[in-house]
Amino acid sequence: MSSSQRLHVGILSSPGLGHIIPVIVLGNHLATHHNVSVTVFVITSGSSLAEKELLKSANKSKLIDIVEIPAVDISNLIDANTKMVTQLCVLVRESLPLVKSVIFAKKHILDALIVDLFCTEALPIAKEFGLPNYVYIPTNAWFTALTVYCQILDKEIEGQYVDQDEPLKIPGCKPVRPEDVVDPMLDRNDQQYSEYMRVLGLGFCLSDGILMNTWEDAEPGSLKALRENETLKAIVKSTIYPIGPLCRRDEQIIDGSDDRNFVLKWLDEQTSESVLYVSFGSGGTLSSKQLTEIAFGMELSQQKFIWIVRPPSEVGADKSFFTTGKEGDDAPKYLPEGFLTRTQDYGLVVEMWADQGRILSHPSVGGFLTHCGWNSNIESITNGVPMIAWPLYAEQRQNATILTEELGVAVRPKVLPTKKVVEREEIEKLVRTVMHYKEGKELRENVKKLKMGAEKALSVGGSSHNSMCEVLKDIEKRIHILLQEKHV
């Protein structure tokens, strides 16, 4: 290709807001800051109202093209006990014929294909069409290191990982406590463990490069290990590109006509850093008992708050992953009797959904009680907001450990919330710690330093900006080699 031509990159996303949002953010970043033409291919779940609204809104931005791949019926391949990771992998796998068709229709304009972490089985399609190919991992390097090294742990460790007495050692990285392993590693006998090992653990290593939504200041140790440790390098031969922290901006994803602007108007009336934002993500749910304890904990703290609440689930913390929406009218039925009346002067309860990016960037917000999804973590960090870490599923326990023990920007309950109900008195103390006590000042100072480092990494000449430039140079180099081979 000539130097005057604009690169056109395709990005393939698996279903779910937690996967689609970072892919759209990556596409917008490439288009806005690197003058790349981007087509995002989205494998849809077909069951999420919020997913549909997100794609509709993103299409309006005109920054990138979005091609929706219709949901396929996998009801005959799963049942009520099928775990989330298995569902995702099966859904993506069954969609591959459609994926191949839509990429084939666009291959004449594509210069490269980036797939997200659950779409590595589409890498052979990119290779068949002669496209340079990359994996985008919208989370951190420590998770990546554990995932690729799991194939070694699988051979070395007998029995369940969660039953081990000692932390799991990863060469060059912080060891992982058995209780912090990712969900698929909780039960080695479940299908999602083998899916995780194959689609993610092995799949990450099959691409020309691995892009990660992290940055040098946040994870120097894990990034160095992936690049330099001989054991890990023997597994991961792909080049490592930390390109973050990328997170959504209002104008990129959210339609400004949203009818929930009353939240922002309420925040406008509050004083600086006086409000705690409470949200467990687009897929996170809590038990009835835990919801009750949080409600009473917030009430005891007398802290101003915005709480994005969704109906309880007794079956699993990720129960609403494929079904999250924006509608509902029965919040009072599952919150303690009288709670809304008693807290109406200092609290705001919003059911199901709110514009998190705008809330966290509002100057009135001074803390965030979060499920520790990496998207939410970096949104909080890049807005200088300290956190209460409340991990629920996926890699969120690892994320909570990074936030509390490595970065010093969060506090957390004494026992994992998925193991034991956290009681109201401890919740009250956690809230007061972040919002009022001396420890909260230190957390705030730490997160603001990290925010400055993040801004520097993404600025022209910064480590993440340069890393993204290296990805684009690698694409151009590979295209040049492929063209030469065609002419031989």
Buried (B, 14 or more C-beta within 10 A) or exposed (E): EEEEEEBBBBBBBBBBBBBBBBBBBBBBBBBBBBEBBBBBBBBBBBBBBBBBBBBEBBBEBEBBBBBBBEBBEBEEBBEEEBBBBBBBBBBBBBBBEBBBEBBEEBBEEBBBBBBBBBBBBBBEBBBEBBBBBBBBBBBBBBBBBBBBBBBBBBEEBEEBBBEBEEEBBBBBBBEBBBBBBBBBBBBBEBBBBBBBBBBBBBBBBBBBBBBBBBBBBBBEBBBBBBBEBEEBBEBBEBBBBBBBBBBBBEEBBBBEEBEEEEBBEBBEEBEEBBBBBBBBBBBBBBBEEBBBBBBBBBBBBBBBBBBBBBBBBEEBBBBBBBEBBBEEEEBBEBBBEEBBEEBEEBBBBBBBBBBBBBBBBBBBBBBBBBBBBBBBBBBBBBBBBBBBBBBBBBBBBBBBBBBBEBBBBBBBBEEBBBEEBBBBEBBBBBBBBBBBBEBBEEBBBBBBBBBEBBEBBBEEEBBBBEBBBBBBEBBBEBBEEEEEEEEE
